[in-house]
């Protein structure tokens, strides 16, 4: 049974109106990332970080899944148990599109997490307030459920599981600056990159003087919405070729 690994990033939800951090007019321009998205910032000013995530939760409420979200959901319905759906995004647009199994590598925006017992619960699009406490242990040590810089990301283990289990790798709307997608692509004989622009491959070791798409067998140089139909065709061909 053939399996497909899909890894999505901010570019997937950008076309639904969710601003990304790195694009022009993105969130990096309004906030110092280390103040609102790091453990150091959290310890320094929990109120600021809480307000930041409250604003992001509010912004998410009126956004709708786009054609690529729906295409991924349809592939999961068409090929149950054969699509690894991993995302770096913390929004719920994949779920709202109908995806049953979404692996959120960086946590979930709608949830809060208890720092005392680890319980996670859904607050929808409401704001976190000082009155919030854990419904399980009643602790007041409550925080957003999004992984911050400076702490581990337990769900990253799923990346390795998917690499070892799948035969086709698809990267959608990710620059590779948070999760390096080039080493992942190198593990696959078949790989697809969806990105509207060519990105230079740069790591902590410097530039490789190549673009990221050079490491993929197929490059759909277009936005996620435009790529929904051609990507679905690629997956369909892969699933049925020499099945």
ZALUM-677905 format. One record per residue (C-alpha): residue in one letter; chain; x, y, z; residue number from 1. Coordinates in steps of 0.05 Angstrom, whole numbers, plus 5000, padded with zeros to 4 digits. Example, Ala and Ser with C-alpha at 12.3 -4.5 7.8 and 13.67 -1.06 7.14 Angstrom:
BEGIN
  residu  chaine     X     Y     Z  num
       A       A  5246  4910  5156    1
       S       A  5273  4979  5143    2
END
This chain:
BEGIN
  residu  chaine     X     Y     Z  num
       X       A  5000  5000  5000    1
       X       A  5031  5065  4977    2
       X       A  5036  5123  5026    3
       X       A  5045  5198  5018    4
       X       A  5077  5246  5067    5
       X       A  5050  5317  5064    6
       X       A  5085  5372  5103    7
       X       A  5052  5440  5101    8
       X       A  5074  5508  5125    9
       X       A  5049  5580  5130   10
       X       A  5041  5586  5055   11
       X       A  4983  5537  5058   12
       X       A  4940  5582  5101   13
       X       A  4966  5649  5075   14
       X       A  4917  5645  5018   15
       X       A  4860  5640  5068   16
       X       A  4881  5707  5095   17
       X       A  4925  5686  5153   18
       X       A  4987  5730  5153   19
       X       A  5054  5695  5156   20
       X       A  5113  5718  5198   21
       X       A  5163  5725  5142   22
       X       A  5124  5757  5086   23
       X       A  5119  5832  5075   24
       X       A  5069  5861  5124   25
       X       A  5076  5797  5164   26
       X       A  5075  5790  5239   27
       X       A  5150  5796  5247   28
       X       A  5142  5871  5230   29
       X       A  5094  5883  5287   30
       X       A  5127  5841  5341   31
       X       A  5196  5822  5364   32
       X       A  5193  5747  5354   33
       X       A  5235  5732  5415   34
       X       A  5187  5771  5458   35
       X       A  5124  5734  5437   36
       X       A  5147  5666  5411   37
       X       A  5203  5644  5457   38
       X       A  5208  5615  5526   39
       X       A  5251  5674  5546   40
       X       A  5196  5723  5525   41
       X       A  5143  5681  5560   42
       X       A  5179  5684  5626   43
       X       A  5193  5759  5618   44
       X       A  5123  5781  5601   45
       X       A  5068  5729  5601   46
       X       A  5015  5782  5591   47
       X       A  5045  5805  5526   48
       X       A  5051  5734  5499   49
       X       A  4980  5717  5520   50
       X       A  4953  5780  5485   51
       X       A  4992  5760  5422   52
       X       A  4961  5691  5419   53
       X       A  4892  5719  5437   54
       X       A  4898  5764  5376   55
       X       A  4919  5707  5332   56
       X       A  4860  5665  5356   57
       X       A  4812  5722  5342   58
       X       A  4842  5731  5273   59
       X       A  4832  5658  5257   60
       X       A  4758  5657  5274   61
       X       A  4731  5685  5208   62
       X       A  4782  5651  5162   63
       X       A  4760  5595  5116   64
       X       A  4795  5534  5087   65
       X       A  4820  5543  5016   66
       X       A  4823  5495  4957   67
       X       A  4888  5463  4980   68
       X       A  4861  5449  5050   69
       X       A  4801  5416  5017   70
       X       A  4845  5377  4968   71
       X       A  4885  5347  5025   72
       X       A  4821  5329  5061   73
       X       A  4794  5295  4997   74
       X       A  4859  5256  4988   75
       X       A  4853  5231  5060   76
       X       A  4781  5209  5046   77
       X       A  4801  5176  4981   78
       X       A  4861  5141  5010   79
       X       A  4847  5126  5083   80
       X       A  4909  5108  5122   81
       X       A  4955  5126  5065   82
       X       A  4964  5201  5074   83
       X       A  5010  5229  5128   84
       X       A  4983  5299  5141   85
       X       A  5036  5338  5180   86
       X       A  5032  5413  5187   87
       X       A  5075  5467  5219   88
       X       A  5012  5510  5223   89
       X       A  4975  5520  5288   90
       X       A  4908  5539  5257   91
       X       A  4849  5492  5249   92
       X       A  4835  5502  5175   93
       X       A  4855  5431  5155   94
       X       A  4805  5404  5206   95
       X       A  4751  5452  5182   96
       X       A  4764  5427  5111   97
       X       A  4747  5357  5134   98
       X       A  4815  5326  5152   99
       X       A  4806  5273  5205  100
       X       A  4880  5262  5221  101
       X       A  4924  5324  5226  102
       X       A  4991  5322  5261  103
       X       A  5006  5392  5287  104
       X       A  5081  5395  5295  105
       X       A  5080  5462  5331  106
       X       A  5017  5456  5372  107
       X       A  4947  5483  5364  108
       X       A  4923  5554  5370  109
       X       A  4852  5539  5396  110
       X       A  4878  5499  5455  111
       X       A  4906  5518  5523  112
       X       A  4954  5474  5562  113
       X       A  4963  5465  5636  114
       X       A  5035  5474  5659  115
       X       A  5022  5432  5721  116
       X       A  4991  5368  5694  117
       X       A  4998  5376  5619  118
       X       A  4924  5373  5603  119
       X       A  4903  5405  5537  120
       X       A  4833  5432  5524  121
       X       A  4798  5471  5469  122
       X       A  4774  5542  5482  123
       X       A  4753  5555  5411  124
       X       A  4768  5626  5389  125
       X       A  4759  5657  5458  126
       X       A  4812  5697  5494  127
       X       A  4854  5667  5550  128
       X       A  4841  5707  5614  129
       X       A  4872  5709  5683  130
       X       A  4811  5671  5708  131
       X       A  4826  5610  5665  132
       X       A  4847  5548  5703  133
       X       A  4858  5475  5685  134
       X       A  4792  5436  5683  135
       X       A  4828  5374  5706  136
       X       A  4873  5396  5764  137
       X       A  4847  5468  5774  138
       X       A  4917  5497  5768  139
       X       A  4922  5570  5747  140
       X       A  4987  5556  5711  141
       X       A  4957  5558  5642  142
       X       A  4988  5576  5575  143
       X       A  4977  5574  5500  144
       X       A  4989  5506  5467  145
       X       A  5039  5530  5415  146
       X       A  5111  5508  5415  147
       X       A  5158  5566  5429  148
       X       A  5231  5576  5410  149
       X       A  5273  5548  5466  150
       X       A  5229  5487  5480  151
       X       A  5224  5418  5449  152
       X       A  5173  5398  5397  153
       X       A  5151  5327  5416  154
       X       A  5112  5317  5352  155
       X       A  5175  5321  5310  156
       X       A  5182  5246  5321  157
       X       A  5125  5239  5272  158
       X       A  5168  5268  5217  159
       X       A  5216  5209  5222  160
       X       A  5159  5159  5225  161
       X       A  5129  5188  5162  162
       X       A  5196  5189  5125  163
       X       A  5205  5115  5140  164
       X       A  5134  5097  5121  165
       X       A  5119  5138  5058  166
       X       A  5144  5135  4986  167
       X       A  5123  5205  4962  168
       X       A  5141  5269  4998  169
       X       A  5102  5334  4987  170
       X       A  5121  5401  5017  171
       X       A  5070  5456  5012  172
       X       A  5082  5529  5028  173
       X       A  5143  5521  5071  174
       X       A  5209  5558  5062  175
       X       A  5248  5504  5100  176
       X       A  5274  5555  5150  177
       X       A  5241  5522  5210  178
       X       A  5242  5449  5188  179
       X       A  5296  5435  5136  180
       X       A  5259  5400  5080  181
       X       A  5319  5385  5036  182
       X       A  5345  5326  5078  183
       X       A  5274  5299  5078  184
       X       A  5267  5305  5003  185
       X       A  5334  5268  4994  186
       X       A  5303  5208  5028  187
       X       A  5251  5200  4973  188
       X       A  5255  5178  4901  189
       X       A  5192  5220  4888  190
       X       A  5181  5289  4918  191
       X       A  5140  5351  4903  192
       X       A  5151  5423  4925  193
       X       A  5094  5473  4922  194
       X       A  5118  5545  4930  195
       X       A  5102  5608  4890  196
       X       A  5175  5629  4889  197
       X       A  5243  5597  4886  198
       X       A  5277  5598  4954  199
       X       A  5353  5596  4963  200
       X       A  5375  5537  5004  201
       X       A  5407  5568  5066  202
       X       A  5422  5532  5131  203
       X       A  5460  5549  5194  204
       X       A  5522  5527  5156  205
       X       A  5511  5580  5101  206
       X       A  5485  5581  5030  207
       X       A  5489  5520  4986  208
       X       A  5484  5565  4924  209
       X       A  5424  5525  4901  210
       X       A  5349  5535  4905  211
       X       A  5308  5487  4947  212
       X       A  5268  5462  4888  213
       X       A  5331  5432  4858  214
       X       A  5326  5377  4910  215
       X       A  5255  5357  4891  216
       X       A  5234  5315  4831  217
       X       A  5174  5361  4817  218
       X       A  5166  5435  4829  219
       X       A  5098  5469  4825  220
       X       A  5118  5542  4824  221
       X       A  5051  5570  4845  222
       X       A  5009  5586  4906  223
       X       A  4975  5532  4945  224
       X       A  4906  5546  4916  225
       X       A  4930  5543  4844  226
       X       A  4968  5480  4859  227
       X       A  4909  5441  4888  228
       X       A  4887  5409  4823  229
       X       A  4955  5393  4793  230
       X       A  4980  5366  4859  231
       X       A  4919  5321  4865  232
       X       A  4934  5294  4795  233
       X       A  5006  5279  4815  234
       X       A  4983  5240  4877  235
       X       A  4930  5203  4836  236
       X       A  4983  5182  4784  237
       X       A  5030  5160  4839  238
       X       A  4978  5119  4874  239
       X       A  4956  5083  4811  240
       X       A  5022  5074  4775  241
       X       A  5044  5002  4784  242
       X       A  4995  4997  4842  243
END
